[in-house]
Amino acid sequence: MKKVLLLLLFALCCMNASAQFKRDAFQQSYNDDKSNPKDSVDVLFSFKEYFQGLKHEKEIKIGTMCAGSALIIGGNQIYNQQYWKLPIVYTGIFAPLGAGIYLNTQGKHDAAKHCFIGAGVAYWGTMLDGVISFKSERYPLPGRATLFSLLCPGLGQAYNGEYWKIPIYIGALATAYYFYDTNNINYERYRRIYKEATSTETSYSGPITAETAVYYRDIYRQYRDYSTLAMVLIYALQVIDANVFSYMHDFEIADDMAMSVRPSVIMPETQLAYNPGPAFGVNVGFRF
């Protein structure tokens, strides 16, 4: 009996949706302005718009500013009119980068690696400084929240005032990295054992056979890949979370939420060659 009632309710809803579509199809207004060749989708990035922003001829979005400044170092500071930061930016990035290249040619690879890391940290700080210094009257600014989370996981949630989410995302990322590190250690171990067991140059006498080693090597490599995928998904999720909840910051739900269900009859508003007649259905309304 319940299945029959559910089927009837579904059929009524389908009839109502069908009639609603037929009614609204003739009331749809389209943009027939062919003078504008652009599609309805906005251009994600334009170098022309970016350079106009650097020359302060027009205001640009925070995403455009950061996308262009990812290639043109110092663009964030130029757009924000903080020219005094440019010497700090260029010195902080290019000095350790040049030192790292020089040390690498001298065979001092460990010292060069630390220089490259320092240049990367300075570049990251330059991008973060641009996001922080971007002037906007809107709070929260979805673009700023998104870029905060891209540059530092959890920072977008802090910007939105949702501090309770930070331990969740940081803990999830730390857990995923822990499993990645553990699985990678085991993968490297069994790969080494497999190489030793199958090598003709060394005599291997360990308790683990080559077949067992290659089996566990593949298993831990698969687990390591799953851990990597988990880190990527958690990282992407916290970016999406920061963006979505910055948009919904001012969205309020009333305390007197209610839902109403009532039968309805929809009469066709336009005389057609084929007149389907009245449509019977169910109107479902929500109040929040």
Sequence and secondary structure as in RCSB ss.txt:
>XXXX:A:sequence
MKKVLLLLLFALCCMNASAQFKRDAFQQSYNDDKSNPKDSVDVLFSFKEYFQGLKHEKEIKIGTMCAGSALIIGG
NQIYNQQYWKLPIVYTGIFAPLGAGIYLNTQGKHDAAKHCFIGAGVAYWGTMLDGVISFKSERYPLPGRATLFSL
LCPGLGQAYNGEYWKIPIYIGALATAYYFYDTNNINYERYRRIYKEATSTETSYSGPITAETAVYYRDIYRQYRD
YSTLAMVLIYALQVIDANVFSYMHDFEIADDMAMSVRPSVIMPETQLAYNPGPAFGVNVGFRF
>XXXX:A:secstr
 HHHHHHHHHHHHHHHHHHHHHHHHTT      TT  S SS  S  HHHHHHHHTTSS   HHHHHHHHTTSTTH
HHHHTT GGGHHHHHHHHHHHHHHHHHHHHTT HHHHHHHHHHHHHHHHHHHHHHHHH   S SS HHHHHHHHH
HSTTHHHHHTT GGGHHHHHHHHHHHHHHHHHHHHHHHHHHHHHHHHH SSS    SS HHHHHHHHHHHHHHHH
HHHHHHHHHHHHHHHHHHHHHHTTT    SS EEEEEEEEE  SS  SS    EEEEEEEEE 
